[in-house]
Amino acid sequence: MKSIGLADFQTMWTTGHTRYLEALERVGRSGWLVLGSEVAQFEEDLAKHWGIPHAVGVANGLDALEIAFRCEGMKPGDRVITTPLSAFATTLALLRVGAVPVFVDVDASGLLDLELAENAMQLDPKPRFIVPVHLFGHAMSVDALETFAKRHQLTVIEDCAQAIGAKSGSRPVGAASRVCATSFYPTKNLGAFGDAGALLTSETSIRDQARRLRDYGQSDKYVHDEVGMNSRLDELHAAMLRSVQLPALQAQTERRAQIAHRYLGAIKNAAVTMPPVPFQSVSVWHLFPLLVNEREAFRAHLKEHGVLTGLHYPKLIPDQVAMKSTEFHVVGHLTRAQHFAVAEVSIPLHPFMSDDDVTRVIDAVNSFGTNA
Ligand SMILES: *Cc1c(COP(=O)(O)O)cnc(C)c1O
């Protein structure tokens, strides 16, 4: 029997096959390959879908974060509160602008703990920014982020790479920021056939600056008023995203939620803990994390039953070797984050899973430790 993986790009291709080929044909025939009408139309559709006025397509999520930071005036030496439990890209984008990460422990759900973040404000000089991550597809409280930022005069820039479409109450992730960033890396909920990303912003001035920064800092052809980068989005990615993946996102997100709710209701094994969903989070279930003390035995058991797993993330960002040559701060102890690092296991959850696949995963999890 075929193993159940964390994603299924082949089914993604066959499901959208005809429409992908139409998108390819449209771009090929247009003769325009980079930053054209497909990108512009995708940006408009994405902004509308998200409920934030403007989107700017870029080459990947890392660049989207860096450009967002630069648009908000982040400077070398600026201290930035962020999470130790994320894709390395969150911190890497900070390092690329010369900022100094200030790591704060996570809450029981694995997301940046805003109560502990209070302690980061004792630093002198104080942090000027906060970069939270809506991890696993869960939404941190947008209201709480806003309140925290206002009280401490911090600029918020949310990393929404894992949480496209997630809401906190009725507010979309990204709504606590003037500009937020996301990724269309293939594994993400809105995945391209390669690398791509975007910024979302409520401000036309930020939109315009982000458009310049992604294209060598050009304000007009051959006019370079600022030091930009090459982070352009290809027409081909935009065409496929806008014609196939984006229109399917709502239904796929509902399917993810359905599967997550089956897991939440049916997984019962004393060796396995399901971290709580954050208060008021309408999650998009990018991942389904479990906490298991005997992680390697658990993963081997699942693999034997044809269920593949992932780890998010086995090594905290401040513990990475690359961080040795950088300046950063750790506030207090990263006890909960450390627990995720040693005990988290992600089980398959993607929209192309059948009901039988879901049952197989549940049975494999529940039979761990029972000699089955
Ligand atoms: C994937 C991801 C990124 C980086 O996106 P890329 O497109 O791979 O550069 C940043 N932050 C988080 C939380 C991610 O999951």
The ligand as an SDF file (V2000), in Angstrom:
LIG
                    3D

 15 15  0  0  0  0  0  0  0  0999 V2000
    8.2600   28.6300    4.6380 C   0  0  0  0  0  0  0  0  0  0  0  0
    8.4070   29.6700    5.6610 C   0  0  0  0  0  0  0  0  0  0  0  0
    9.1570   30.8330    5.4350 C   0  0  0  0  0  0  0  0  0  0  0  0
   10.0150   31.0420    4.2440 C   0  0  0  0  0  0  0  0  0  0  0  0
    9.4060   30.9660    3.0130 O   0  0  0  0  0  0  0  0  0  0  0  0
   10.2790   30.5860    1.7210 P   0  0  0  0  0  0  0  0  0  0  0  0
    9.3300   30.8420    0.6040 O   0  0  0  0  0  0  0  0  0  0  0  0
   10.6870   29.1720    1.8510 O   0  0  0  0  0  0  0  0  0  0  0  0
   11.4470   31.5200    1.6730 O   0  0  0  0  0  0  0  0  0  0  0  0
    9.1830   31.7910    6.4340 C   0  0  0  0  0  0  0  0  0  0  0  0
    8.5260   31.6170    7.5870 N   0  0  0  0  0  0  0  0  0  0  0  0
    7.8100   30.5160    7.8400 C   0  0  0  0  0  0  0  0  0  0  0  0
    7.0960   30.3980    9.1420 C   0  0  0  0  0  0  0  0  0  0  0  0
    7.7400   29.4970    6.8980 C   0  0  0  0  0  0  0  0  0  0  0  0
    7.0400   28.3920    7.1870 O   0  0  0  0  0  0  0  0  0  0  0  0
  1  2  1  0
  2  3  1  0
  2 14  2  0
  3  4  1  0
  3 10  2  0
  4  5  1  0
  5  6  1  0
  6  7  2  0
  6  8  1  0
  6  9  1  0
 10 11  1  0
 11 12  2  0
 12 13  1  0
 12 14  1  0
 14 15  1  0
M  END
$$$$
